[in-house]
């Protein structure tokens, strides 16, 4: 009833509702800002990018440090050869900070303040369980969330994605505890293989969560000391960060967003580079609404969609607890067709993307 009075939509629901809401809004000609991860599944990420182009709307994902000047500067330094040829990237997080590896909770009456059917949306029906889904712990359940990887990699992988055109991986492999396909395992390590792309050398990205961190040897020469949330000094590695290893030098970026500090380690001079300045994350979206020739950096077709596709591929390997060979153009798992139902899920009646 208010459709003709709304210009733009912000989607800040749990992950499983992102694609359904964003797709409908774009088909109505509305501009869309959607929280990260853009979608719950790989196919949805590709489809939202297509819909954004088809409908000519301004879009943006809510990984706000895409607009950060220091991150942008560091990315351009890497592109200019600051580290030499980058062959390894390591990214780690202290997530999950919600339960994972859990069994479904005991059935409880739905609170009067919650419309459980609307909250479930396109997800398969399940009874309400107090404290384990709404309002926060949904992140640890396959039907609703994307685990630690989906939640934080859209932030933590911003620097390598921008610096190394981190898209179109050809394989991914995961190490993690057994899980029941209902709740994500409580920790994982994931290895992504990226081939040469448009002149960028092939490289491997390693993801760590749930207490897993890169080996201490990788931080040889790193001296950057970070203050934690309690003001205490933390030597490398900080609880969250990114390390890019080149054949000339390496770069340590501390924090979820490279916001805790960046250090270049190696016998190299720091390069002076030009990089695109941002008027601010949200302002980029507002500008794009008025001028389609100035899309937000984290728009769906060019950035948010491909980044989300890459990241969520890791969850295919987590589901399998092994290696997945991947066709990135056609979104096909080559060595296990059963994974296609994770790439492109079915929705409850009445929902579509």
Buried (B, 14 or more C-beta within 10 A) or exposed (E): EEEEEEEBBBBEBBBBBBBBBBBBBBBEEBBBBBBBBBBBBBBBBBBBBBBBBEBEBBBBBBBBBBBBEBBBBBBBBBBBBBBBEBBBBBBBBBBBEBBBBBEBBEEEEBEEEEEBEEBBBBBEEBEBBEEBBBEEBBBBBBBBBBBBBBBBBBBBBBBBBBBBBBBBBBBBBBBBEEBEEBBBBBBBBBBBBBEEBEEBBEBBBBBBBBEBBBEEEBBEEBEBEBEEEEEEEBEBBBBBBBBBBBEBBBBBBBBBBBBBBBBBBBEBEEBEBEBEEBEEBBEBBBBBBEEEEEBBBBBBBBBBBBBBBBBBBBBBBBBBBBBBBBEBEEBEBEEBEEBBEBBBBEBEEEBEB
